[in-house]
Amino acid sequence: MGSPNTYANPVVTGIGVVAPTGIGAEAHWQAVLSGKSGISRISRFDPSPYPVRLAGEVPGFDVAEHVPGRLVPQTDFWTQTSLAATTEALADAGVNVADMPEYGMGVLTAASSSGAEFGQHEMSRLFTQGPEWVGTYQAIAWFFAATTGQLAIRHGMRGPAGVICSEQAGGLDTLGHAKRLIGTGTRLMVTGGTDAPLCPYALVAQITNGKMSTQEDPATAYSPFSVEASCYKNKEGGAILILESLESAEERGVSGYGEVSGYAAGMDPPPSSERPPVLRRTIERALADADMTPSEIDVVFADGAGVPALDRAEAAAITAVFGPGRVPVSVPKALTGRLYAGGASLDVATALLALRDGVIPHGGLVGRLAPGCDIDLVTGEPRRAPLSNALVLARGHGGFTAALVLSQPGHGRSRDVPEIRKSTVKTTMGAAR
């Protein structure tokens, strides 16, 4: 394990997916490889009155099959998808929580829209039937820490617990912070996130940012880095990942999908500052954290906003670090839409499966690459390639930016880690009890 101030990179030993591309990591992966789009007309409610009518919905999710009956009335669909994904991830990792020290397991999830649909239902009851009709669980089900609390309670995890609210970047931030917590002694962290922004209340709130596509052709509605790019579509679902110390994984006889080798985060300056976006520097810091050079990265999983100005900025950052067209770039979320708190963790799941199988999934490019996007975007069909290290990028509304380096098991490098106080991640389990 090295000197007392170094530690081996933690490994992702389990993946759980609930997404428009399918329920289960393998179902999702096969849909991605086949280029099967999960974007279609919204069916969870009638979208006719709204300018946005397409989104990525989770197909065939039976709540009763995945969530204990007593929890169904207590939770929003956002939390329910996390409960299902966590159950899958723990099973995939071969973890029996009864055999693990309860204070050695923690939960750190990302949240964005949180329990918007649950809150909408209760507000409707308030204004149409009166305050006595508002359910008791309104006090907790909408709360951004509800999922973390429910997961910690359900699985008896009493170690570090928290929630990170940095929109799309949150899926990477949870893994970055969990990596540091494992470096200070925690054995296992449940990380990642899901989201469920598909209800009228949440949709109206999203439309106000001006970055959602109003196109009604699923084939062209979301095409990052393309001349046809016209903003993005949203979706529901995401991924939960089991991050475990190398020592714990080895004790259990598992190698995992890959190591979390490097992480960095930053915040974009205000638009009026004329300062450059922070993404390039964030990439460079993540590579430095992984002790790697740009030439060691085999594929980049881009944020792919689908907003022309943001696409150009991301392409410029990638080009500045790696050179024009020097590294393959994949945007698998073009098949599903952007997913806020669940989007980046789903990209991490996809990247890990790509490392496992040595294949880069293709995106949904329509037409030609947009001017200023001088990147090697993988389109048309998957690309076979030897893959050792992958870089995943994410940006959240308001300037949140994150970069994560993933490596094949055994390909990462041990790193120095500073002392971190336990108080750096707030315990929020009590909020959802």
NORRA-V733474 format. One record per backbone hydrogen bond with DSSP energy under -1.0 kcal/mol. NH is the residue of the N-H (numbers start at 0). CO is the residue of the C=O. E is the energy in kcal/mol with one decimal. If there is no record, write none. Layout:
# NORRA-V733474
NH:CO:E ; NH:CO:E
This chain:
# NORRA-V733474
5:2:-2.1 ; 6:414:-1.5 ; 10:243:-2.9 ; 11:257:-2.9 ; 12:241:-2.3 ; 15:239:-2.5 ; 17:237:-2.1 ; 18:21:-2.0 ; 21:18:-2.0 ; 23:16:-2.9 ; 27:23:-2.3 ; 28:24:-2.5 ; 29:25:-2.5 ; 30:26:-1.8 ; 31:27:-2.3 ; 32:28:-2.5 ; 33:29:-1.7 ; 34:31:-1.0 ; 35:30:-2.4 ; 37:334:-4.2 ; 39:54:-2.5 ; 41:52:-2.6 ; 49:46:-2.3 ; 54:39:-2.6 ; 55:233:-2.2 ; 65:61:-1.1 ; 66:62:-2.5 ; 70:67:-1.7 ; 79:75:-2.3 ; 80:76:-2.3 ; 81:77:-1.2 ; 82:78:-2.5 ; 83:79:-2.0 ; 84:80:-2.5 ; 85:81:-2.6 ; 86:82:-1.9 ; 87:83:-1.9 ; 88:84:-2.6 ; 89:85:-2.8 ; 90:86:-1.9 ; 91:87:-2.9 ; 92:88:-2.1 ; 94:89:-2.4 ; 98:95:-2.3 ; 99:96:-1.3 ; 103:100:-1.8 ; 105:187:-2.4 ; 106:159:-1.7 ; 107:189:-3.1 ; 108:161:-1.6 ; 109:191:-1.9 ; 110:163:-2.0 ; 114:141:-1.5 ; 115:113:-1.7 ; 118:114:-2.3 ; 119:115:-2.3 ; 120:116:-2.2 ; 121:117:-2.0 ; 122:118:-2.4 ; 123:119:-2.3 ; 124:120:-1.9 ; 125:121:-2.1 ; 126:122:-2.2 ; 127:123:-1.7 ; 128:124:-2.6 ; 129:124:-1.4 ; 132:129:-1.8 ; 133:130:-1.5 ; 137:134:-1.4 ; 138:135:-1.4 ; 139:136:-1.3 ; 140:136:-3.1 ; 145:142:-2.2 ; 148:144:-2.4 ; 149:145:-2.8 ; 150:146:-2.6 ; 151:147:-2.4 ; 152:148:-2.5 ; 153:149:-2.6 ; 154:150:-2.0 ; 156:151:-2.2 ; 157:101:-2.7 ; 158:104:-2.8 ; 161:106:-1.9 ; 163:108:-2.3 ; 168:165:-1.4 ; 169:166:-2.0 ; 171:168:-1.3 ; 172:168:-2.3 ; 173:169:-2.3 ; 175:171:-2.5 ; 176:172:-2.6 ; 177:173:-2.3 ; 178:174:-2.2 ; 179:175:-1.3 ; 180:176:-2.2 ; 181:177:-2.5 ; 182:178:-1.6 ; 183:180:-1.0 ; 184:181:-1.5 ; 185:180:-1.7 ; 186:103:-1.3 ; 187:103:-2.1 ; 188:242:-3.2 ; 189:105:-2.7 ; 190:240:-2.8 ; 192:238:-2.4 ; 194:236:-1.6 ; 202:198:-3.0 ; 203:199:-2.4 ; 204:200:-1.5 ; 205:201:-1.9 ; 206:202:-2.4 ; 207:203:-1.1 ; 208:205:-1.9 ; 209:206:-1.9 ; 212:231:-3.0 ; 219:216:-1.5 ; 220:216:-1.4 ; 225:222:-1.5 ; 226:367:-2.6 ; 228:225:-1.5 ; 230:305:-2.5 ; 231:210:-2.1 ; 234:337:-1.2 ; 235:55:-2.1 ; 236:194:-3.1 ; 237:17:-2.9 ; 238:192:-1.8 ; 239:15:-2.5 ; 240:190:-2.5 ; 241:13:-2.4 ; 242:188:-2.8 ; 243:10:-2.9 ; 244:186:-2.6 ; 248:244:-2.6 ; 249:245:-2.7 ; 250:246:-2.1 ; 251:247:-1.5 ; 253:248:-2.5 ; 256:11:-3.2 ; 258:406:-2.9 ; 259:9:-2.2 ; 260:404:-2.1 ; 261:404:-1.3 ; 263:402:-1.9 ; 265:400:-2.5 ; 267:398:-2.3 ; 272:269:-2.2 ; 281:277:-2.3 ; 282:278:-2.6 ; 283:279:-2.3 ; 284:280:-2.3 ; 285:281:-2.2 ; 286:282:-2.4 ; 287:283:-2.1 ; 288:284:-2.4 ; 289:285:-1.7 ; 291:286:-2.7 ; 295:292:-1.9 ; 296:293:-1.7 ; 297:388:-2.4 ; 299:327:-2.5 ; 300:390:-3.4 ; 301:329:-1.9 ; 310:306:-2.9 ; 311:307:-2.4 ; 312:308:-1.9 ; 313:309:-2.2 ; 314:310:-2.8 ; 315:311:-2.4 ; 316:312:-1.9 ; 317:313:-2.5 ; 318:314:-2.6 ; 319:315:-2.4 ; 320:316:-1.7 ; 321:317:-2.9 ; 322:318:-2.3 ; 324:373:-1.1 ; 325:322:-1.5 ; 328:375:-2.8 ; 329:299:-2.9 ; 333:330:-2.0 ; 334:331:-1.9 ; 335:332:-1.3 ; 336:332:-3.3 ; 337:232:-3.3 ; 341:338:-2.7 ; 342:339:-1.0 ; 345:341:-1.6 ; 346:342:-1.9 ; 347:343:-2.2 ; 348:344:-2.1 ; 349:345:-2.4 ; 350:346:-2.7 ; 351:347:-2.5 ; 352:348:-1.9 ; 353:349:-2.1 ; 354:350:-2.4 ; 355:351:-2.1 ; 356:352:-2.1 ; 357:353:-1.7 ; 358:353:-1.4 ; 359:382:-3.0 ; 362:377:-2.4 ; 369:224:-2.5 ; 372:369:-2.0 ; 374:372:-1.8 ; 376:374:-1.4 ; 377:328:-3.0 ; 380:378:-1.8 ; 382:359:-2.4 ; 384:357:-1.8 ; 389:405:-2.7 ; 390:298:-2.4 ; 391:403:-2.9 ; 392:300:-2.6 ; 393:401:-2.1 ; 395:399:-2.8 ; 398:395:-1.9 ; 400:265:-1.9 ; 401:393:-2.6 ; 402:263:-2.4 ; 403:391:-2.3 ; 404:261:-3.0 ; 405:389:-3.0 ; 406:258:-2.2 ; 407:387:-2.7 ; 410:407:-2.7 ; 414:6:-1.6 ; 416:4:-2.0 ; 423:420:-1.8 ; 424:421:-1.1 ; 430:427:-1.1 ; 431:428:-1.7 ; 432:429:-1.1
